[in-house]
Amino acid sequence: MLPFLFAIPPASLCRPIDSDSVLARDVAAAIPAFARVPGDSLIGYVALSGTPRVFHGKDLEMLAKNRGVDAPALPNICFVRRTFVPGADQIRGAILATLKVTGAKVEVIASSQKSAPAGELVFPRSGAQSPLQGEIMWHGYVAYGENARFPVWARVRVSASMTRVVTLQNLPAGKEIRPGQVRVETCEDTPLDDSIARNLDEVVGFVPKSSMRAMTVIHRSQIERPNDIAIGEVITVDVFEGAAHLVMEGRAQSAGMKGSTITVRNTASGRDFQAQVASKGRAMIGSAPAIDSNTNGDRIQ
């Protein structure tokens, strides 16, 4: 094995290429006599790992002859796939490109050290795992070739100046949050935490699912949109049957948001029926016709 190993030159003496396919044009760049061979002709392959591949002159002469080109006395030539080990600066740049958060800071603690094929380093948002003691394991890849990906990883700390919504007083469950009950404050936080409400419009007008204490950071999972129709509310019900449009009054027996189905009791007959919430204080049965007649409809008592 020793003579064989010594016959393989070090990668530094080989011609680097950005593909695993060696074409005739790659050989011709080093051996002009090979230029008469069509440039797109496949000569062979190199390993993605960056291991050198030697193409012997005799083999190149045979390949050229098979393509009708006489190219005698060709020398040996070595090719190697261009590779790199992603460095901290490259990882930081790729993560910042994904975050798109002004002033974000990325500290690279550790990263994969395997040589990757030359290409674009990408750390997608979906590759970031939940922070553990402030550290994030982030899986990314190097995009190379047409649709190939080489996996890489990094353990990082990510922080930025972020906003968050905090309660100013105790908030009861089920009651809409008013502007004076909350405020926005700035803090150093991870921009990867999507569970925290960052702006007032994510909170004001919503209702807590359970009571909340004052000076509490609000998470989106703790609040929900209020129902468009509440239990016991007297509402208007539009009934559509073909071209007919009737209007009646009912009392909601269940609550719901727009698009949901609720139970309504006819205030005149006392009978219950199902209707779909259309907007605040209004439900409907059937579908409105495509052309609006602009009539108020008949009221059923």
HUPE-V822512 format. One record per backbone hydrogen bond with DSSP energy under -0.5 kcal/mol. CO is the residue of the C=O (numbers start at 1). NH is the residue of the N-H. If there is no record, write none. Layout:
co=<CO:CO>
nh=<NH:NH>
This chain:
co=<1:2:3:4:5:7:10:11:14:15:17:20:20:21:22:22:23:23:24:25:26:27:27:30:31:32:33:34:38:39:41:44:47:51:53:54:55:56:57:58:59:60:61:62:63:64:64:65:69:77:78:79:80:82:84:84:87:88:89:90:91:92:93:94:95:96:100:101:105:106:107:107:110:116:120:122:124:125:127:127:132:135:136:136:137:137:138:140:141:141:142:142:143:144:148:149:150:152:153:154:154:155:155:156:157:159:160:160:162:164:165:166:167:170:171:172:175:177:178:179:181:181:183:185:187:187:189:190:192:193:195:197:199:200:200:203:205:206:207:208:212:213:216:217:218:219:220:222:222:224:228:229:230:233:233:235:236:236:237:238:238:239:239:241:244:245:246:247:248:249:250:251:252:256:256:257:260:262:263:263:264:264:265:266:271:273:275:276:277:279:281:282:282:283:284:285:290:298:300>
nh=<5:6:7:8:8:9:13:14:16:80:82:22:46:23:43:44:26:27:28:29:30:30:31:32:34:35:36:37:41:25:24:22:50:47:79:56:77:60:61:62:63:64:65:66:67:67:69:68:71:55:15:53:17:118:86:116:91:92:93:94:95:96:97:98:99:100:102:104:159:108:109:157:155:84:143:141:127:128:129:139:135:132:138:156:129:139:154:152:122:143:144:150:120:148:144:151:142:140:112:138:156:109:110:136:107:105:162:189:187:185:218:183:215:172:212:175:208:205:181:182:168:169:166:164:162:189:160:193:194:196:220:165:202:203:204:206:226:177:224:174:171:216:167:219:197:222:223:209:210:207:281:256:233:235:252:250:238:283:248:240:285:241:246:244:241:298:239:300:237:267:235:265:232:228:229:260:277:275:253:254:266:273:251:270:266:264:262:284:259:282:236:278:279:238:276:240:292:247:249>
